[in-house]
Amino acid sequence: MENTVVSAASIFGLVEREALAARLALATLTDERVDLALARALDLLAERRAEILAANELDLAAAEGRLDAGALDRLRLDDGRLETVAAGIRATAALAPIGRELHSWRLANGLEVSERLIPVGVVGANFEARPSVAVDVATQVLKSGNAVVLRTGAAALGTVTVLVDRVLRPALEDARADGAAVGLVRTAEHAGAEALVSLPGALPLVILRGSGASTAALARTAAAHGVRTLAHAEGGGVLYAHEGAAPERLAHVVRASLDRLGVCNRLNLALADSPELAAVVVGICRELGLEVRGEGGLPLDRPLGHEWASEPERVATVTVALVGGLEEALRIANDETSGLAAVIVTEDAAAARRFLDGYRGTAALWNATTRFTDGFELLGTPETGINVDRFPGPRGPVTYRDLCLRQYRIIGDGSQQR
């Protein structure tokens, strides 16, 4: 027991040191240097491709037999996926620097006031064993003017270490910035994740991505320690086939919602006003080789809003249920699902407006697939994840512009008083 405590304390110290080094590196980050670093990261990603892929092969070999097929696929890198990583860096580099001053005004007493956006400081990021996420998140955090401490799933630690030490940090240093602005939790133990969300003085904000249960547990730990989180834990798109839906349009939306299965914004739960409309959904699912649970399929053995994408062995599953109209569909979408996104398919504009006004989730759609609930698709900006919090703050796709604090700058001439 004593060794476990010492080990955990050591890991907490490691994370705190990474965060402190990242904080000290903040002074070297400017918009110009970050842009130069992103350009240099593209060069290094290409130059050190073989080294990155070799590290990934070792991670894959070590994970064989321990991870399911879906997790192994997310862990795997190849030339095509490295090009996707490069495309993400290019997209981030092309973004305009954050305009720090939002607006300004002059008070009657002569005070000049401006509302500004300033960096948070050091942002933590805990994510699944998916190496590409390390680069996606780090580059976006840097673009926002912040430093970052990364922590990945144990299976990807070797690959992520190479990406940090051989691509991201050297790129910063070549741009005359401090490479420590990208920190890394260099241990596979879960205590690394616990530490990341338990140090409010060092890491006031942490981005959480991954499986629903583990991410939710980390979010609770963070809340207990006063650490703010942007959590991407649960997903699952909802489709409501209203009585006014055109079957052909419904079929198009369903098909477009199922082009990928292991993603949070694909069709997860279909609600229908009639057996005939439910049959359209079931027909498309069977055409695509998917399992249907509920109406027209096998018995539902999970809660109605259960996210199938989080269950690797049953990812090719869709739930279908009949409802008694728009109000019941809204109740289910609001109360029994994650609140990520919901679409109504109908030709009835009045019903569509009622649904759009009544849904409280992050994205409400009409005759459009929930797959569009994505930062790059909607905003032209890469995202760190999709936040489904039900209180004020960054919600929906979280981009580099959301990783800032509001500050008021007030300038007087010494004569003003309350």
C-alpha positions in Angstrom: 0.0 0.0 0.0 2.8 2.4 0.9 4.5 1.8 -2.5 1.2 2.6 -4.3 0.9 5.9 -2.4 4.5 6.9 -3.1 4.0 6.0 -6.8 0.9 8.1 -7.1 2.6 11.0 -5.3 5.5 10.7 -7.7 3.2 10.8 -10.7 1.4 13.9 -9.3 4.7 15.6 -8.9 5.6 14.7 -12.5 2.5 16.2 -13.9 2.9 19.3 -11.8 6.5 19.8 -13.1 5.3 19.4 -16.7 2.6 22.1 -16.0 5.1 24.4 -14.3 7.5 24.1 -17.3 4.6 24.8 -19.7 3.6 27.9 -17.7 7.1 29.3 -17.9 7.2 28.6 -21.6 4.1 30.8 -22.1 6.2 33.9 -22.2 7.8 32.7 -25.4 4.6 32.1 -27.3 3.5 34.7 -29.8 1.1 34.4 -32.7 4.0 34.7 -35.1 6.1 32.1 -33.4 3.2 29.7 -33.1 2.5 30.0 -36.8 6.2 29.4 -37.6 6.1 26.3 -35.3 3.1 24.9 -37.0 4.7 25.3 -40.4 7.9 23.6 -39.0 5.8 20.8 -37.5 4.6 19.9 -41.0 8.1 19.6 -42.2 9.1 17.4 -39.2 6.1 15.2 -39.5 7.2 14.4 -43.1 10.9 14.1 -42.3 10.4 11.8 -39.3 7.5 9.8 -40.8 9.5 6.5 -40.6 10.3 7.1 -36.9 6.7 7.9 -36.0 5.4 4.8 -37.8 8.0 2.6 -36.2 6.9 3.7 -32.8 3.3 3.1 -33.7 4.1 -0.4 -34.9 5.6 -1.1 -31.4 2.5 0.3 -29.7 0.2 -1.9 -32.0 2.3 -5.0 -31.3 2.1 -4.4 -27.5 -1.7 -3.8 -27.7 -2.5 -6.9 -29.8 -4.8 -9.1 -27.8 -5.5 -6.4 -25.2 -7.5 -4.0 -27.3 -10.6 -4.7 -29.4 -10.5 -4.2 -33.1 -12.0 -0.7 -33.0 -9.5 0.5 -30.4 -6.6 -1.0 -32.4 -7.9 0.8 -35.5 -7.9 4.1 -33.7 -4.4 3.5 -32.4 -3.0 2.7 -35.9 -1.2 5.2 -38.0 -0.2 4.9 -41.7 0.7 7.2 -44.5 -2.9 8.2 -45.1 -3.6 9.0 -41.5 -0.3 11.0 -41.2 -1.5 13.0 -44.2 -4.8 13.6 -42.3 -2.8 14.8 -39.3 -0.8 17.1 -41.6 -4.1 18.5 -43.1 -5.3 19.3 -39.6 -2.1 21.2 -38.9 -2.5 23.2 -42.1 -6.1 24.0 -41.2 -5.1 25.2 -37.8 -2.2 27.2 -39.2 -4.5 28.9 -41.7 -6.8 30.2 -38.9 -6.6 33.9 -38.1 -5.0 34.7 -34.8 -7.6 35.4 -32.1 -8.7 39.0 -32.1 -8.0 39.8 -28.4 -10.2 43.0 -28.2 -13.9 42.2 -28.7 -15.2 45.8 -28.3 -14.5 49.0 -26.4 -16.5 52.0 -25.1 -16.1 55.2 -23.1 -18.0 55.8 -19.9 -19.5 59.1 -19.0 -16.8 59.7 -16.4 -14.1 59.4 -19.1 -12.9 55.8 -18.4 -11.9 53.8 -21.5 -13.2 50.2 -21.2 -12.5 47.3 -23.5 -13.6 43.7 -23.3 -10.8 41.3 -24.3 -9.9 37.7 -24.6 -6.8 36.4 -22.9 -5.3 32.9 -22.7 -6.2 30.6 -19.9 -2.5 29.7 -19.4 -1.8 26.0 -19.3 -4.5 23.6 -20.5 -4.5 19.9 -19.7 -5.8 17.4 -22.3 -6.7 13.7 -21.5 -7.6 11.7 -24.6 -8.1 8.1 -25.9 -5.2 6.0 -27.3 -5.4 7.8 -30.6 -2.1 9.4 -31.5 -3.5 11.9 -34.0 -5.5 13.6 -31.2 -2.2 14.6 -29.6 -1.3 16.8 -32.6 -4.8 18.0 -33.1 -5.2 19.2 -29.6 -1.7 20.5 -29.1 -1.8 22.7 -32.2 -5.2 24.1 -31.4 -4.2 25.0 -27.8 -1.0 26.6 -29.1 -3.0 28.6 -31.7 -5.2 29.9 -28.8 -2.1 31.3 -27.1 -2.0 28.7 -24.4 0.4 25.9 -23.4 -0.7 22.3 -23.0 0.0 19.2 -21.0 -1.1 16.1 -22.9 -2.0 12.7 -21.4 -3.0 9.8 -23.7 -4.2 6.3 -23.2 -1.5 3.9 -22.2 -1.5 2.0 -25.6 -0.5 5.1 -27.5 2.1 6.5 -25.2 5.1 5.4 -27.3 3.8 7.0 -30.5 2.6 10.2 -28.7 6.1 10.5 -27.1 7.7 10.5 -30.5 5.2 13.1 -31.8 5.9 15.4 -28.9 9.7 15.0 -28.6 10.5 14.7 -32.3 7.8 16.9 -34.0 6.0 19.4 -31.7 8.7 20.4 -29.3 11.5 20.8 -31.9 9.1 22.8 -34.1 8.5 25.2 -31.3 12.2 25.5 -30.6 13.0 26.1 -34.3 10.5 29.0 -34.1 12.4 30.5 -31.1 9.7 29.4 -28.6 10.2 27.1 -25.6 9.4 23.4 -26.5 8.1 22.9 -22.9 4.9 24.6 -24.0 3.8 21.1 -25.0 4.1 19.0 -21.9 3.4 15.2 -21.7 2.4 12.9 -18.9 5.1 10.2 -19.5 3.5 7.4 -17.5 0.9 4.8 -18.5 -0.7 4.7 -15.0 -4.2 6.0 -14.5 -2.8 8.2 -11.7 -1.5 10.4 -14.5 -5.1 11.2 -15.5 -6.2 11.7 -11.9 -3.3 14.2 -11.4 -4.2 16.1 -14.5 -7.7 16.9 -13.1 -6.6 17.5 -9.5 -4.2 20.5 -9.8 -6.2 23.7 -10.2 -3.3 25.9 -9.5 -1.3 24.4 -12.3 -4.0 23.2 -14.7 -7.2 25.2 -14.3 -8.8 23.8 -17.4 -8.7 20.3 -18.8 -10.0 18.9 -22.1 -11.4 15.4 -21.6 -12.1 13.0 -24.4 -12.7 9.2 -24.4 -15.2 6.6 -23.2 -18.2 7.9 -21.4 -17.7 6.2 -18.0 -14.0 7.0 -17.5 -14.4 10.6 -18.8 -17.4 11.2 -16.6 -15.4 9.9 -13.6 -12.5 12.2 -14.4 -15.0 15.1 -14.7 -16.3 14.4 -11.2 -12.8 14.3 -9.8 -12.1 17.6 -11.5 -15.2 19.2 -10.1 -14.2 18.1 -6.6 -10.8 19.8 -7.0 -12.1 23.0 -8.6 -10.8 22.2 -12.1 -13.0 23.2 -15.0 -13.4 20.6 -17.8 -14.5 20.6 -21.4 -15.6 17.0 -21.6 -16.3 15.0 -24.7 -17.6 11.9 -23.1 -21.0 10.9 -24.5 -22.6 11.3 -27.9 -25.1 9.6 -30.1 -27.3 11.4 -32.6 -31.1 11.3 -32.3 -33.4 11.3 -35.4 -37.1 12.0 -35.1 -39.2 10.9 -38.0 -42.2 13.2 -37.6 -45.6 12.2 -39.1 -45.0 14.9 -41.8 -41.7 13.2 -43.0 -41.3 12.4 -46.7 -40.1 8.7 -46.8 -37.6 9.4 -49.5 -36.1 12.4 -47.6 -36.1 10.3 -44.4 -34.2 7.5 -46.2 -31.5 10.0 -47.4 -31.0 11.5 -44.0 -30.8 8.1 -42.3 -28.2 6.8 -44.9 -26.1 10.0 -44.5 -26.2 9.6 -40.7 -24.6 6.1 -40.9 -21.6 6.7 -43.2 -19.4 6.1 -40.1 -20.3 4.1 -37.0 -17.5 4.7 -34.5 -18.1 8.4 -34.2 -20.2 10.3 -31.6 -22.4 12.2 -34.0 -23.8 9.3 -36.1 -27.4 8.1 -35.9 -27.8 6.3 -32.6 -31.5 6.5 -31.7 -34.3 6.8 -34.2 -37.8 7.9 -33.0 -40.8 7.6 -35.3 -44.4 8.6 -35.2 -45.6 5.5 -37.1 -44.6 1.9 -37.8 -44.4 2.9 -41.5 -41.7 5.6 -40.9 -39.9 3.2 -38.5 -39.8 0.7 -41.3 -38.0 3.1 -43.5 -35.3 3.5 -40.9 -35.1 -0.2 -40.3 -34.9 -0.9 -44.0 -31.9 1.4 -44.4 -30.1 -0.1 -41.4 -30.6 -3.6 -42.8 -29.4 -2.4 -46.2 -26.2 -1.3 -44.5 -25.8 -4.5 -42.5 -26.6 -3.0 -39.1 -28.4 -4.5 -36.2 -31.6 -2.9 -35.1 -32.8 -2.9 -31.5 -36.4 -2.0 -30.6 -39.2 -1.4 -33.1 -38.8 -3.8 -36.1 -35.7 -5.5 -34.7 -34.3 -7.4 -31.7 -35.4 -6.6 -28.1 -33.7 -3.6 -26.7 -31.4 -4.7 -23.9 -29.9 -1.3 -23.0 -31.5 2.0 -21.9 -33.2 3.8 -24.7 -30.5 6.5 -25.2 -27.5 4.1 -24.8 -24.7 5.1 -27.2 -23.7 2.2 -29.3 -20.5 3.8 -30.6 -19.1 3.5 -27.0 -19.6 -0.3 -27.1 -17.0 -1.7 -29.6 -18.5 -5.1 -29.8 -21.9 -3.7 -30.8 -21.0 -0.5 -32.6 -23.0 -1.6 -35.7 -26.3 -1.1 -33.8 -29.1 1.4 -34.0 -32.1 1.8 -31.6 -35.5 2.4 -33.2 -38.6 3.3 -31.1 -42.1 4.5 -31.7 -43.3 7.7 -30.0 -46.7 9.3 -29.5 -45.8 12.6 -31.2 -43.5 15.6 -31.1 -43.7 16.3 -27.4 -42.7 12.7 -26.5 -39.8 12.8 -29.0 -38.6 16.0 -27.4 -38.8 14.6 -23.9 -36.8 11.6 -24.9 -34.2 13.6 -26.8 -33.8 16.0 -23.9 -34.0 13.7 -20.9 -32.8 10.3 -22.0 -29.9 11.0 -24.3 -26.5 12.8 -24.0 -27.8 16.0 -25.6 -25.3 16.0 -28.4 -27.6 16.5 -31.4 -31.1 15.8 -32.6 -32.7 16.1 -36.1 -36.4 16.3 -37.0 -37.2 15.0 -40.5 -40.5 16.5 -41.7 -42.1 18.6 -44.4 -44.1 20.4 -41.7 -42.3 23.7 -41.1 -44.4 24.6 -38.0 -43.6 21.2 -36.4 -39.9 21.6 -37.3 -39.8 25.0 -35.5 -41.4 23.6 -32.4 -38.8 20.8 -32.3 -35.9 23.2 -32.9 -37.2 25.5 -30.2 -37.8 22.7 -27.7 -34.6 20.8 -28.0 -32.0 21.8 -25.4 -29.0 19.9 -26.8 -25.9 21.3 -28.5 -27.2 21.0 -32.1 -30.8 21.0 -33.3 -31.3 20.1 -37.0 -34.1 20.0 -39.5 -33.8 17.6 -42.5 -30.0 17.4 -42.0 -27.9 14.6 -40.6 -26.4 14.9 -37.1 -23.1 14.1 -38.7 -22.8 17.8 -39.3 -22.4 18.4 -35.6 -18.7 19.0 -36.1 -16.5 22.0 -35.6 -14.8 21.9 -39.0 -18.0 21.2 -40.9 -19.9 24.0 -39.1 -17.3 26.6 -38.4 -14.4 25.8 -40.7 -12.2 25.3 -37.6 -10.7 22.1 -36.2 -12.2 21.2 -32.8 -10.8 19.8 -29.6 -14.1 17.9 -29.0 -17.8 18.5 -28.5 -18.9 19.7 -25.1 -22.4 18.8 -24.0 -22.5 20.7 -20.7 -25.9 22.0 -19.7 -24.6 25.3 -18.2 -23.1 28.5 -19.7 -19.7 28.3 -21.3 -18.2 26.7 -24.4 -20.8 24.3 -25.7 -21.0 22.2 -28.8 -17.8 22.0 -30.9 -15.0 23.5 -28.9 -12.5 25.4 -31.0 -9.3 27.4 -30.3 -11.4 30.5 -29.8 -13.1 28.9 -26.8 -9.9 28.4 -24.9 -9.8 32.0 -23.6 -10.9 34.0 -20.6 -12.8 37.3 -20.7 -11.0 40.3 -19.3 -12.0 43.9 -18.9 -9.3 46.6 -19.5 -10.0 49.9 -17.9 -7.9 53.1 -18.5 -8.5 56.4 -16.6 -6.6 59.6 -16.0 -6.6 59.4 -12.2 -9.5 61.8 -11.7 -12.3 59.2 -11.7 -13.9 57.9 -8.5 -17.0 55.9 -7.6 
